[in-house]
Amino acid sequence: MLFANIPLYKLENVKFRAFLQEYTGKEIPKEATLRKGYVDDCYKDTLEKIRNRVSNNKIWVSIDETTDVEGRFVANVIIGVLLTDGPGEIFLLNTEELEKANHQTIFKLFDKSMNLLWPQGVLHDNVLLFLSDAAPYMVKSGKAIQALYSKMVHVTCIVHGFHRVAEEIRSYFNTVDQLISSVKKVFLKAPFRTRIFKTEAPDTPMPPKPILTRWGTWLEAANYYCEYYEVIKNIINKLDENDASSIKKAKDIFNNPDLKANLAFISSNYSFLSTYITRLEKQNMMLSESISVVKTVKEKLQSPQGAKGKAIYQKLENVLSKNEGFKIIEKISNILDGIDNSMEHLENLQVNDLKFYKFAPLTSVDVERSFSRYKNLLANNRRSFTFENIRQILVTQCNSFG
C-alpha cells in the first residue's frame, strides 16, 4: 500500500477489507496496527536495501529544496551509483524539513544524509559529484561540502541553466508573451469556446498552457502559435470580445504588426531548446552524450546575429562561465574520450576516479521528480502527517527493488 500511495485508512473500508481478505486468504490488520508496527520497519528495510546496493561504490548526490502546501521548507536528497560499465541505480535517500533554506542547512543535510547512508563511517572519497541548482546558497554550500568531500565536483544543473536562457528569450518578446497568456485565458474553463475551437479546427490541437516553472514550455507555446497562427487568429476573431477581456486583448495582440516576425524568429532560432532540455532530462545518459548536447545548444544559439540573438547567446555564456564544476566535468569527459591528455585542475582526483564519471548526470531532474511524488503524497485530505511519517512513507514509496 505504501508503494502504491494508498492511504492506510482505506483499510477501515469494510468492502476493501473484505476484498483483500478474500483474495489474499489472510487476516487484514487494522490501520493503527500497520502504522505503529510496520511503517517504521518498511522504512528501515528500505534504507538497509539502499545501503547494500550502494555498499562501497562511488556515488553522486543531488539536493533541491521546495516549499510545500503547509509552508514548510522541504529538501530531498537523491543519490546515484557511479559505475564504469553502465548507469547505476538511483535512490531517494532522505527528505528533511529545514528551518530555513541556506548554505548551512544544506551542508548539514548533505553530511547527515551521508552518515545515514554509511552509518559505520562515511566514505568521503566515494562522493564524486554533487548536483544542485545555481541558487547562491547552493553554490556556497557546495564549497563548504568540498572541504569535507575533497574529490567531489559540484555541478549546477545544466537544464536549470538552459531554462534561464529560455526566460531570457521570453523577456525580449513581450508581445508574444502576452499572446500566449491571453489566448490561454480565452479557453481556460470555457467549455463553450472550447467547443467552437474544436468545431472550427478539428485537426488543430488546443492552445498550450505553459507553466513558466516547467522547463521549455513557453518556447513550445511560441512555436505552436507560429505553426497555427492563421487558424488561431481566425477563431479568436469569431469570438465576441464583450464576453471576456482576454478575447479583446487577444484580438488586439493579433493586430500587432511585429507579432508574426517575432514568432518566426523564435520558432526558427530557439524552438530546438525545449527538445534538448527534454533530451537532457533522460536518465542513464553517458556523460559524453550530455556534453555533446550542451555543445550543440551553444552552436545553435550562436547562429542569430542580431542584437537580441547576441544578448541571448551571452546569457548562455554567463550561465556556463559561472558553473565551475561543469568545466571540470567537461575536461573529465574529454579525457575519457581521448581528446584531452592533461590532468591540470584535477589535482584532487586520482586517475582511477575518472572512469567513474562515464555515466555521470549533469542535471538535478531526479530530485525534481521526487517532489512530484511528495506533492501526490500530501494530498488535500492527507495533511495530518507528522514529518517523520512523511519521510518514512516517501522514502519507502520512491525506492522499489526488483
C-alpha positions in Angstrom: 0.0 0.0 0.0 2.9 2.3 0.7 4.4 1.7 -2.8 1.0 2.3 -4.4 0.3 5.5 -2.4 -2.9 4.0 -1.0 -3.7 5.7 2.4 -3.7 3.2 5.2 -7.1 4.4 6.5 -8.6 2.8 3.4 -8.3 -0.5 5.3 -11.2 0.7 7.5 -13.4 0.4 4.4 -15.5 -2.7 5.0 -15.7 -3.7 1.4 -12.0 -3.1 0.7 -11.1 -5.2 3.8 -13.4 -8.0 2.6 -11.8 -7.9 -0.9 -8.3 -8.1 0.5 -9.2 -11.0 2.8 -10.9 -12.9 0.0 -8.0 -12.7 -2.4 -5.1 -12.9 0.0 -6.6 -15.5 2.2 -5.1 -13.7 5.2 -6.4 -11.7 8.2 -6.0 -8.0 7.3 -4.6 -5.9 10.2 -6.1 -2.6 11.3 -4.8 0.8 10.1 -3.4 1.6 13.6 -1.5 -1.8 13.7 0.2 -1.1 10.4 1.0 2.5 11.2 2.6 1.6 14.6 4.2 -1.7 13.8 5.0 -1.9 10.2 5.6 1.5 8.5 8.8 2.1 10.5 10.0 -1.4 9.7 9.4 -0.9 5.9 11.4 2.4 6.1 14.3 0.7 7.9 14.2 -2.2 5.5 14.3 0.2 2.5 17.3 2.1 4.0 19.1 -1.2 4.5 18.5 -2.2 0.9 19.8 1.2 -0.3 23.0 0.7 1.9 23.5 -2.8 0.5 23.0 -1.6 -3.1 25.4 1.3 -2.7 27.9 -0.5 -0.5 31.4 0.8 -1.2 30.6 2.2 -4.7 31.3 5.7 -5.9 28.2 7.9 -5.9 26.7 11.2 -7.0 24.4 13.3 -4.8 21.6 15.7 -5.7 19.8 18.1 -3.4 17.0 20.5 -4.0 14.5 22.3 -1.8 10.9 23.4 -2.2 8.1 24.9 -0.1 5.2 22.5 0.4 1.5 23.3 0.8 1.9 23.7 4.5 4.6 26.3 4.0 7.5 24.1 5.2 10.9 24.2 3.6 11.5 20.7 2.4 14.7 19.3 0.9 15.1 15.9 -0.8 18.4 14.0 -1.2 18.8 11.8 -4.2 21.9 9.6 -4.7 23.0 7.5 -7.6 25.7 4.8 -8.0 28.5 5.6 -10.4 29.6 2.6 -12.4 32.2 2.2 -15.2 30.3 -0.2 -17.4 26.8 1.3 -17.3 24.4 3.6 -15.5 23.9 2.8 -11.8 20.8 2.7 -9.6 19.2 5.9 -8.3 17.6 6.3 -4.8 15.7 8.8 -2.7 17.9 8.6 0.4 16.4 11.3 2.6 13.8 14.1 2.9 14.1 16.7 5.6 12.2 19.7 6.8 14.6 22.7 7.0 14.3 25.5 9.5 15.3 27.8 6.6 16.9 27.3 3.2 20.6 28.5 3.4 24.1 27.1 2.8 24.4 26.0 6.4 21.2 23.9 6.4 22.1 22.3 3.1 25.6 21.5 4.3 24.2 19.8 7.4 21.6 17.9 5.4 24.3 16.7 3.0 26.5 15.4 5.8 23.6 13.9 7.8 22.5 12.0 4.7 25.9 10.6 4.1 26.0 9.4 7.7 22.6 7.8 7.1 24.0 6.0 4.1 27.2 4.9 5.7 26.5 4.7 9.5 29.7 2.7 10.1 31.8 5.6 8.8 31.3 8.0 5.9 33.3 7.1 2.7 34.2 10.7 1.9 36.3 9.8 -1.1 33.5 7.9 -2.7 31.3 11.0 -3.2 32.5 12.3 -6.6 29.7 14.6 -7.8 27.1 17.0 -6.3 24.3 18.3 -8.4 22.1 21.3 -7.4 20.5 24.4 -8.9 22.5 27.6 -9.2 21.0 29.5 -6.2 23.8 31.4 -4.4 23.2 29.5 -1.2 23.6 26.2 -3.1 26.8 27.3 -4.6 28.1 28.4 -1.2 27.1 25.1 0.4 28.9 23.3 -2.4 32.2 25.0 -1.4 31.6 24.1 2.2 30.9 20.5 1.4 34.0 20.2 -0.7 36.1 20.9 2.4 35.0 17.5 3.8 34.5 15.7 0.5 37.6 16.8 -1.4 37.0 14.7 -4.5 33.5 16.0 -5.1 32.8 18.1 -8.1 29.9 20.5 -7.7 27.9 21.0 -10.9 24.9 23.3 -11.1 22.1 21.7 -13.1 22.6 22.3 -16.9 18.8 22.1 -17.5 18.2 24.9 -15.0 20.8 26.9 -16.9 19.0 26.3 -20.2 15.7 27.3 -18.6 17.3 30.6 -17.6 18.2 31.1 -21.2 14.6 30.4 -22.2 13.5 33.0 -19.6 15.9 35.5 -21.3 14.4 34.8 -24.7 10.9 35.3 -23.2 12.0 38.7 -21.7 12.7 40.1 -25.2 9.3 39.2 -26.7 6.6 40.8 -24.6 4.0 40.8 -27.4 4.4 37.0 -27.8 4.3 36.5 -24.1 1.0 38.5 -23.9 -0.4 36.5 -26.8 0.3 33.1 -25.1 -1.1 34.4 -21.8 -4.3 35.9 -23.2 -5.2 33.0 -25.5 -4.6 30.6 -22.7 -7.2 32.7 -20.6 -9.7 32.7 -23.5 -10.1 28.9 -23.4 -9.4 28.3 -19.7 -12.6 26.9 -18.0 -14.6 27.9 -21.1 -16.3 24.8 -22.5 -18.4 26.8 -25.0 -15.4 28.4 -26.6 -13.5 25.1 -26.5 -16.4 23.6 -28.5 -16.2 26.4 -31.0 -12.4 25.8 -31.4 -12.9 22.1 -31.9 -15.7 22.7 -34.4 -13.7 25.3 -36.4 -10.4 23.5 -36.3 -10.9 19.8 -35.5 -7.4 18.8 -36.6 -5.6 21.5 -34.6 -4.5 20.9 -31.0 -5.9 23.2 -28.4 -3.6 26.1 -27.4 -0.9 25.0 -24.9 -1.0 26.1 -21.3 2.7 26.7 -20.5 3.8 26.8 -16.9 6.7 29.1 -16.5 8.5 27.0 -13.9 8.4 23.9 -16.3 11.4 24.0 -18.4 10.9 24.9 -22.1 7.1 25.0 -22.2 7.0 28.7 -23.1 9.1 28.1 -26.2 6.9 25.2 -27.2 3.9 27.5 -26.9 5.6 30.2 -29.1 6.3 27.5 -31.7 2.7 26.4 -31.6 1.5 29.9 -32.4 3.9 30.2 -35.3 2.7 26.9 -36.7 -1.1 27.6 -36.3 -1.1 31.4 -36.5 -3.8 31.9 -39.0 -6.1 29.2 -37.5 -5.9 30.6 -34.0 -6.3 34.2 -35.3 -9.5 33.3 -37.3 -11.0 31.5 -34.3 -10.3 34.4 -31.9 -11.8 36.9 -34.4 -15.1 34.9 -34.4 -15.4 35.2 -30.7 -17.4 38.0 -29.1 -14.9 40.4 -27.4 -17.7 41.5 -25.0 -17.7 38.0 -23.4 -14.3 38.4 -21.8 -11.5 40.9 -21.6 -9.0 38.2 -22.7 -10.7 37.9 -26.0 -10.4 41.6 -26.7 -6.8 41.6 -25.6 -6.0 38.6 -27.9 -7.6 40.3 -30.9 -5.5 43.5 -30.2 -2.3 41.4 -30.0 -3.0 39.6 -33.3 -3.2 43.1 -34.9 0.3 44.0 -33.7 2.5 44.3 -36.8 5.5 42.8 -35.1 3.9 39.6 -33.9 4.4 37.5 -37.0 8.1 38.4 -37.3 8.7 37.7 -33.6 7.0 34.3 -33.8 9.0 33.4 -36.9 12.3 34.5 -35.2 11.6 32.5 -32.1 10.5 29.4 -33.9 13.4 29.5 -36.4 16.1 30.0 -33.8 15.0 28.8 -30.4 12.3 26.1 -30.8 15.0 23.4 -30.6 15.9 24.3 -27.0 12.9 22.6 -25.4 13.8 19.4 -27.3 17.3 19.4 -26.0 16.1 20.2 -22.5 13.8 17.1 -22.7 16.8 15.1 -24.0 18.9 16.0 -21.0 16.1 15.1 -18.6 16.5 11.4 -19.7 18.1 9.1 -17.2 21.1 6.8 -17.9 22.8 9.1 -20.5 26.6 8.8 -21.0 28.5 11.9 -19.9 29.9 12.3 -23.4 26.3 12.4 -24.8 25.2 15.1 -22.3 28.3 17.2 -23.1 27.5 16.8 -26.8 24.0 18.2 -26.2 25.5 21.2 -24.4 27.9 21.9 -27.3 25.1 21.6 -29.9 23.0 24.1 -28.0 25.9 26.5 -27.8 26.4 26.2 -31.5 22.8 26.7 -32.4 22.4 29.7 -30.0 25.4 31.3 -31.7 23.6 31.5 -35.1 21.3 34.6 -34.7 23.5 37.6 -35.4 21.1 40.4 -34.4 21.3 42.3 -31.1 18.7 40.1 -29.4 20.4 36.9 -30.6 23.8 38.0 -29.4 22.4 39.0 -26.0 20.6 35.7 -25.6 23.8 33.8 -26.5 25.7 35.9 -24.0 23.2 34.8 -21.3 24.2 31.2 -22.0 27.9 32.1 -21.8 27.3 33.8 -18.5 25.4 30.8 -17.1 28.1 28.3 -18.2 31.0 30.5 -17.1 29.7 30.6 -13.5 29.3 26.8 -13.5 32.8 25.9 -12.3 32.0 22.3 -11.8 30.8 21.9 -15.4 34.2 23.0 -16.7 35.8 20.2 -14.7 33.3 17.6 -15.8 33.8 18.7 -19.4 37.5 18.2 -19.0 37.0 14.8 -17.5 34.7 13.8 -20.4 37.4 15.0 -22.9 40.0 12.8 -21.1 37.7 9.8 -21.2 37.1 10.4 -25.0 40.8 10.8 -25.7 40.5 14.5 -26.6 42.5 15.9 -23.6 45.7 14.4 -22.2 46.2 16.8 -19.3 45.2 16.3 -15.6 45.5 20.0 -14.9 42.9 21.3 -12.4 42.1 17.7 -11.4 44.6 17.5 -8.6 42.0 16.3 -6.0 41.1 13.3 -8.2 43.1 10.1 -8.7 43.5 8.6 -12.2 41.3 5.7 -11.2 38.4 8.0 -10.2 37.9 9.4 -13.7 36.4 6.3 -15.2 33.5 6.5 -12.7 32.3 9.7 -14.4 31.5 7.9 -17.6 27.7 7.9 -16.8 27.6 10.9 -14.5 24.5 13.0 -14.9 24.5 16.8 -15.5 21.0 17.6 -14.2 19.1 17.5 -11.0 15.8 16.4 -12.6 15.7 13.2 -10.5 15.2 15.3 -7.3 12.5 17.3 -9.1 10.7 14.1 -9.9 10.8 13.2 -6.2 9.0 16.4 -5.4 6.1 15.3 -7.6 5.8 12.2 -5.5 5.9 14.3 -2.4 3.1 16.5 -3.6 1.0 13.5 -4.5 1.6 12.1 -1.0 0.5 15.3 0.6 -3.0 15.5 -0.9 -5.7 17.8 0.5 -7.1 15.0 2.7 -3.8 13.8 4.0 -2.4 16.8 5.8 -2.2 15.3 9.3 1.1 13.5 8.7 4.0 14.2 11.0 7.1 14.9 9.0 8.7 11.7 10.3 5.8 9.8 8.8 6.2 11.7 5.5 9.9 10.8 5.4 9.2 7.1 6.1 6.4 6.8 3.5 8.1 8.8 0.8 11.5 7.0 1.0 9.7 3.7 1.0 7.4 4.7 -1.9 10.2 6.1 -4.1 12.5 3.1 -3.8 11.2 -0.1 -5.4 13.5 -3.1 -5.5 13.1 -5.8 -8.0 
